[in-house]
């Protein structure tokens, strides 16, 4: 006796043959969950009906195995006919032959889960037919790379039977509150009314590079792997979820809830191996791009055709047009991992050629052969995948990296692969983002360039910054249009959840504080950064505190500390009362119980007044909710505006941060942005729930990388016609840049480091040449960044702008030759005004913290030793004798200087002693020099 599969094939062949013979009729083979068959026939005459039954009866072993097989003629208007039409899928190429499958599980591999809602970001699914091929590693490395590039990334662990992608990011199980399994289980009980607290389901990954570039990496685990995980998973009906189509599909509902909680640029899904319900619903509906991962060995390639023929979109029977073939080519990416090429070049090239030929043949046979009849030209086996001409069989080959076995964390793996010349996992990310998900840009180049006037270009460079301290550069909308770069790092600024904005002096905190005063400009920035603009448009922005005359004075804060006796709860009451006082004019509601700041202080322990303030805030929140609006108060100048006493300042800011962590829970329509120096946050701010403030969600740190430093310079120069001529002449000014000049944001330099570097080469040359100052030959691009950085490697745009401005002043009087700026002018500028201004900034910022009497301690360095580095113990001894301070006080002060980036500790390899060095940006301004 034959088996089920053979008889099913015969039954399907009968349906297809009958459909060809009777094109006016419709034939459907219906198989139930046990595989038994029945047939539904529509619009077939009596003789045809009898012929179909006779041919069915002639199929060998059909009744022996399947039992009596029924043929039913359907009324086209019946409810049964309607149900069959909803469930059936095409059988073969004819439009009148169908099959209906009812399975116990894996039904998502047959009909999919429908399309994603419009406006969703790309969903990239990592899938492998077998385990142990590096699928999760590839997904995690892709997520980390994209987040470090400034993308907002969500990673969802759908490998529910073998979860744990969060472990690759060193996130312990103790930090997991809930995950995918919990969401599915709770939604099954509560239905569509389920409204989860998404904060419980997400794990933000903190990484300084991600924060600096404005990215985010949110991990959604499968769940907490405790003693109940298996039971929770066992209660989730994955088969039923796989049958659910459209917006009601719970996995889609989870992603929708995540995107409503926080927008993303890309969602990465780590799928289960093999044929599973979750894998089927991900590949057949949820995903925009399927990354199909296989081991590079010959034995594993046999699974490729199996996977391709089970991805629904690839076998869909719609019109086989060339346009559809191109869409399908972009919808999947084949990746071979752990590839070990032969040592000899000729053999390695032959290996790759054979692999490409094999993959090309498989893709042709399983997917694209049917398109040849419609004029589709299938790419050759050697063709390269590009945004304009997609090549489905151009697989990505990832080499076997032995060092991966020595590490377990994704950042370490990223470092290892980055040390290889080809950076293989970076190449995978580029293929995904720049080819598969890219929207080809066919914009023509800009207008022809005219003759360039060097002196006018130098004048433009000289004007890239106004005052050396840079504090008054952003007074009007026009200032922002010409000078402000809407970096991806600023996305968190517009996130209502984020309320702690950290950064060093010169990082741009005050500029962002000023930016919040211009609501329409904020809306344009939100649009540019791909953020939802409704929240920005419906928010009233106000000032919670700054150093303006309308804010409380030093004396007011000292009075508040005195009345509160330093009690954190009473200080928090003061901030609450002050926030209500500031909100009153924004909301348009009077606050009779607190007419002024003095009342806020003197009534701290008057309970009727405190209750009245809370009631007022309740009513304000309710009013805003009814209007669909928010209010946000911004706080700046806290380092200098409260008090210079470190301990008192710490108590005041701690209470402020604590208050605004708690306030939105009761008054969700009231928000805050607190701009603060990062060293104050680390050393002076202490309150009970400080550890619960999450980096990248509640808190962000404003830092800069080299590309954004140069983008800031080019932003200001791009609004000068003579500089545009220069860039046009070099083929670097694009047509779309001219359109930007008239937009609200002005010219926004692209985040394209290759383009940025070429612009720098046009302005300042490519290399640093030798000269009388003795500096070594190197490259201009990194030299400017390295010598603008402090001891921690932190770069401030104000200093880089000043370096270019001062170099242009020097260059204007020098002989014209070569690039616009000669590298020698950078060296002169650094040793002169630039380093002096950098030191002046530090003196303003840390005057009290680093002083004894009238002496600012760093000013004493030159009288102790002009040539650095110096041994730490020697410096401490000399300062103790010269400044009359105790050694522990000096040690703590020195620790603060290290944190602030003035001093760097290095270990002497020969003696083992600690040496102190000062970076060039401060060295010359302090009257020091260094060995070498």
FENHUPE-V954675 format. One record per residue. RES is the residue in three letters. BURIAL is + if it has 16 or more other ideal C-beta (glycine too) atoms within 10 Angstrom, else -. Layout:
# FENHUPE-V954675
res = {RES | RES}
burial = {BURIAL | BURIAL}
This chain:
# FENHUPE-V954675
res = {UNK | UNK | UNK | UNK | UNK | UNK | UNK | UNK | UNK | UNK | UNK | UNK | UNK | UNK | UNK | UNK | UNK | UNK | UNK | UNK | UNK | UNK | UNK | UNK | UNK | UNK | UNK | UNK | UNK | UNK | UNK | UNK | UNK | UNK | UNK | UNK | UNK | UNK | UNK | UNK | UNK | UNK | UNK | UNK | UNK | UNK | UNK | UNK | UNK | UNK | UNK | UNK | UNK | UNK | UNK | UNK | UNK | UNK | UNK | UNK | UNK | UNK | UNK | UNK | UNK | UNK | UNK | UNK | UNK | UNK | UNK | UNK | UNK | UNK | UNK | UNK | UNK | UNK | UNK | UNK | UNK | UNK | UNK | UNK | UNK | UNK | UNK | UNK | UNK | UNK | UNK | UNK | UNK | UNK | UNK | UNK | UNK | UNK | UNK | UNK | UNK | UNK | UNK | UNK | UNK | UNK | UNK | UNK | UNK | UNK | UNK | UNK | UNK | UNK | UNK | UNK | UNK | UNK | UNK | UNK | UNK | UNK | UNK | UNK | UNK | UNK | UNK | UNK | UNK | UNK | UNK | UNK | UNK | UNK | UNK | UNK | UNK | UNK | UNK | UNK | UNK | UNK | UNK | UNK | UNK | UNK | UNK | UNK | UNK | UNK | UNK | UNK | UNK | UNK | UNK | UNK | UNK | UNK | UNK | UNK | UNK | UNK | UNK | UNK | UNK | UNK | UNK | UNK | UNK | UNK | UNK | UNK | UNK | UNK | UNK | UNK | UNK | UNK | UNK | UNK | UNK | UNK | UNK | UNK | UNK | UNK | UNK | UNK | UNK | UNK | UNK | UNK | UNK | UNK | UNK | UNK | UNK | UNK | UNK | UNK | UNK | UNK | UNK | UNK | UNK | UNK | UNK | UNK | UNK | UNK | UNK | UNK | UNK | UNK | UNK | UNK | UNK | UNK | UNK | UNK | UNK | UNK | UNK | UNK | UNK | UNK | UNK | UNK | UNK | UNK | UNK | UNK | UNK | UNK | UNK | UNK | UNK | UNK | UNK | UNK | UNK | UNK | UNK | UNK | UNK | UNK | UNK | UNK | UNK | UNK | UNK | UNK | UNK | UNK | UNK | UNK | UNK | UNK | UNK | UNK | UNK | UNK | UNK | UNK | UNK | UNK | UNK | UNK | UNK | UNK | UNK | UNK | UNK | UNK | UNK | UNK | UNK | UNK | UNK | UNK | UNK | UNK | UNK | UNK | UNK | UNK | UNK | UNK | UNK | UNK | UNK | UNK | UNK | UNK | UNK | UNK | UNK | UNK | UNK | UNK | UNK | UNK | UNK | UNK | UNK | UNK | UNK | UNK | UNK | UNK | UNK | UNK | UNK | UNK | UNK | UNK | UNK | UNK | UNK | UNK | UNK | UNK | UNK | UNK | UNK | UNK | UNK | UNK | UNK | UNK | UNK | UNK | UNK | UNK | UNK | UNK | UNK | UNK | UNK | UNK | UNK | UNK | UNK | UNK | UNK | UNK | UNK | UNK | UNK | UNK | UNK | UNK | UNK | UNK | UNK | UNK | UNK | UNK | UNK | UNK | UNK | UNK | UNK | UNK | UNK | UNK | UNK | UNK | UNK | UNK | UNK | UNK | UNK | UNK | UNK | UNK | UNK | UNK | UNK | UNK | UNK | UNK | UNK | UNK | UNK | UNK | UNK | UNK | UNK | UNK | UNK | UNK | UNK | UNK | UNK | UNK | UNK | UNK | UNK | UNK | UNK | UNK | UNK | UNK | UNK | UNK | UNK | UNK | UNK | UNK | UNK | UNK | UNK | UNK | UNK | UNK | UNK | UNK | UNK | UNK | UNK | UNK | UNK | UNK | UNK | UNK | UNK | UNK | UNK | UNK | UNK | UNK | UNK | UNK | UNK | UNK | UNK | UNK | UNK | UNK | UNK | UNK | UNK | UNK | UNK | UNK | UNK | UNK | UNK | UNK | UNK | UNK | UNK | UNK | UNK | UNK | UNK | UNK | UNK | UNK | UNK | UNK | UNK | UNK | UNK | UNK | UNK | UNK | UNK | UNK | UNK | UNK | UNK | UNK | UNK | UNK | UNK | UNK | UNK | UNK | UNK | UNK | UNK | UNK | UNK | UNK | UNK | UNK | UNK | UNK | UNK | UNK | UNK | UNK | UNK | UNK | UNK | UNK | UNK | UNK | UNK | UNK | UNK | UNK | UNK | UNK | UNK | UNK | UNK | UNK | UNK | UNK | UNK | UNK | UNK | UNK | UNK | UNK | UNK | UNK | UNK | UNK | UNK | UNK | UNK | UNK | UNK | UNK | UNK | UNK | UNK | UNK | UNK | UNK | UNK | UNK | UNK | UNK | UNK | UNK | UNK | UNK | UNK | UNK | UNK | UNK | UNK | UNK | UNK | UNK | UNK | UNK | UNK | UNK | UNK | UNK | UNK | UNK | UNK | UNK | UNK | UNK | UNK | UNK | UNK | UNK | UNK | UNK | UNK | UNK | UNK | UNK | UNK | UNK | UNK | UNK | UNK | UNK | UNK | UNK | UNK | UNK | UNK | UNK | UNK | UNK | UNK | UNK | UNK | UNK | UNK | UNK | UNK | UNK | UNK | UNK | UNK | UNK | UNK | UNK | UNK | UNK | UNK | UNK | UNK | UNK | UNK | UNK | UNK | UNK | UNK | UNK | UNK | UNK | UNK | UNK | UNK | UNK | UNK | UNK | UNK | UNK | UNK | UNK | UNK | UNK | UNK | UNK | UNK | UNK | UNK | UNK | UNK | UNK | UNK | UNK | UNK | UNK | UNK | UNK | UNK | UNK | UNK | UNK | UNK | UNK | UNK | UNK | UNK | UNK | UNK | UNK | UNK | UNK | UNK | UNK | UNK | UNK | UNK | UNK | UNK | UNK | UNK | UNK | UNK | UNK | UNK | UNK | UNK | UNK | UNK | UNK | UNK | UNK | UNK | UNK | UNK | UNK | UNK | UNK | UNK | UNK | UNK | UNK | UNK | UNK | UNK | UNK | UNK | UNK | UNK | UNK | UNK | UNK | UNK | UNK | UNK | UNK | UNK | UNK | UNK | UNK | UNK | UNK | UNK | UNK | UNK | UNK | UNK | UNK | UNK | UNK | UNK | UNK | UNK | UNK | UNK | UNK | UNK | UNK | UNK | UNK | UNK | UNK | UNK | UNK | UNK | UNK | UNK | UNK | UNK | UNK | UNK | UNK | UNK | UNK | UNK | UNK | UNK | UNK | UNK | UNK | UNK | UNK | UNK | UNK | UNK | UNK | UNK | UNK | UNK | UNK | UNK | UNK | UNK | UNK | UNK | UNK | UNK | UNK | UNK | UNK | UNK | UNK | UNK | UNK | UNK | UNK | UNK | UNK | UNK | UNK | UNK | UNK | UNK | UNK | UNK | UNK | UNK | UNK | UNK | UNK | UNK | UNK | UNK | UNK | UNK | UNK | UNK | UNK | UNK | UNK | UNK | UNK | UNK | UNK | UNK | UNK | UNK | UNK | UNK | UNK | UNK | UNK | UNK | UNK | UNK | UNK | UNK | UNK | UNK | UNK | UNK | UNK | UNK | UNK | UNK | UNK | UNK | UNK | UNK | UNK | UNK | UNK | UNK | UNK | UNK | UNK | UNK | UNK | UNK | UNK | UNK | UNK | UNK | UNK | UNK | UNK | UNK | UNK | UNK | UNK | UNK | UNK | UNK | UNK | UNK | UNK | UNK | UNK | UNK | UNK | UNK | UNK | UNK | UNK | UNK | UNK | UNK | UNK | UNK | UNK | UNK | UNK | UNK | UNK | UNK | UNK | UNK | UNK | UNK | UNK | UNK | UNK | UNK | UNK | UNK | UNK | UNK | UNK | UNK | UNK | UNK | UNK | UNK | UNK | UNK | UNK | UNK | UNK | UNK | UNK | UNK | UNK | UNK | UNK | UNK | UNK | UNK | UNK | UNK | UNK | UNK | UNK | UNK | UNK | UNK | UNK | UNK | UNK | UNK | UNK | UNK | UNK | UNK | UNK | UNK | UNK | UNK | UNK | UNK | UNK | UNK | UNK | UNK | UNK | UNK | UNK | UNK | UNK | UNK | UNK}
burial = {- | - | - | - | - | - | + | + | - | + | + | + | - | + | + | + | - | + | + | - | - | + | - | - | + | + | + | + | + | + | + | - | - | - | - | - | + | + | + | + | + | + | - | + | - | - | - | + | - | - | - | + | - | - | - | + | - | - | + | - | - | + | - | - | + | + | - | - | + | - | + | - | - | + | - | - | - | - | - | - | + | - | - | + | + | - | + | + | + | - | + | + | - | + | - | + | + | + | + | + | + | - | + | - | + | + | + | + | + | + | + | + | + | + | - | + | - | - | - | + | + | + | + | + | + | + | + | + | + | - | - | - | + | + | + | + | + | + | + | + | + | + | + | + | + | + | + | + | + | + | + | + | + | + | + | + | + | + | + | + | - | - | + | - | + | + | + | + | + | - | + | - | - | - | - | + | - | + | + | + | + | + | + | + | + | - | + | - | - | - | - | - | - | - | - | + | - | + | - | - | + | + | + | + | + | - | + | - | - | + | + | + | + | + | + | + | + | + | + | + | + | + | + | + | + | - | - | - | + | - | - | + | + | - | - | + | + | + | - | - | + | + | + | + | + | - | - | - | + | + | + | + | + | + | + | - | + | + | + | - | + | + | + | + | + | + | + | + | + | + | + | + | + | - | - | + | + | + | + | + | + | + | + | + | + | + | + | + | + | + | + | + | + | + | + | + | - | - | - | + | + | - | + | + | - | - | + | + | - | + | + | + | + | + | - | - | - | - | - | + | - | - | - | + | + | + | - | + | + | + | + | + | + | + | + | + | + | + | + | - | - | - | - | - | - | - | - | - | - | - | + | - | - | - | + | + | - | + | + | + | - | + | + | + | - | + | + | + | - | - | + | - | - | - | - | + | - | + | + | - | + | - | + | - | + | - | - | - | - | + | + | + | + | + | + | + | + | + | + | - | + | - | - | - | - | - | - | - | - | + | + | - | + | + | - | + | + | - | - | - | - | - | - | + | + | + | - | + | + | - | + | + | + | - | + | + | + | - | - | - | - | - | - | - | - | + | - | - | + | - | - | + | - | - | - | - | + | + | - | + | + | + | - | + | + | - | - | + | + | + | - | - | + | + | - | - | - | - | - | + | + | + | + | + | + | + | + | + | + | + | + | + | + | + | + | + | - | + | + | + | + | + | + | + | + | + | + | + | + | + | + | + | + | + | + | + | - | + | - | - | + | + | + | + | + | + | - | - | + | - | + | - | - | - | + | + | - | - | + | + | + | + | + | + | + | + | - | - | - | - | + | + | - | - | - | + | + | - | + | + | + | - | + | + | - | - | - | + | - | + | + | + | + | + | + | + | + | + | + | + | + | + | + | + | - | + | + | - | - | - | + | - | + | + | - | - | + | - | + | + | + | - | + | + | - | - | - | - | + | + | - | + | + | - | - | + | + | - | - | + | + | - | - | + | - | - | - | - | + | + | + | + | + | + | + | + | + | + | + | + | + | + | + | - | - | - | - | + | + | + | + | + | + | + | + | + | + | + | + | + | + | - | + | + | - | - | + | - | + | + | + | + | + | + | + | + | + | + | + | + | + | - | + | + | + | - | + | - | - | - | - | - | + | - | + | + | + | + | + | + | + | + | + | + | + | + | + | + | + | + | + | + | + | + | + | + | + | + | + | + | - | + | + | + | + | + | + | + | - | - | - | + | + | + | - | - | + | - | - | + | - | - | - | - | + | + | + | + | + | - | + | - | - | - | + | + | + | + | + | + | + | + | + | + | + | - | - | + | - | - | - | - | - | - | + | - | - | - | + | + | + | - | + | + | + | + | + | + | + | + | + | - | - | + | + | + | + | + | + | + | + | + | + | + | + | + | + | + | + | + | + | - | - | - | - | - | - | - | + | + | + | + | + | + | + | + | + | + | + | + | + | - | + | + | + | + | + | + | + | - | + | + | - | - | + | + | - | - | + | + | + | - | - | - | - | + | + | + | - | + | + | - | - | + | - | - | - | + | + | + | - | + | - | - | + | + | - | + | + | - | - | - | + | - | + | - | - | - | - | + | - | - | + | + | - | + | + | - | + | + | + | + | + | + | - | - | - | - | - | - | - | - | - | - | + | + | + | + | + | + | + | + | + | + | + | + | - | + | - | - | - | -}
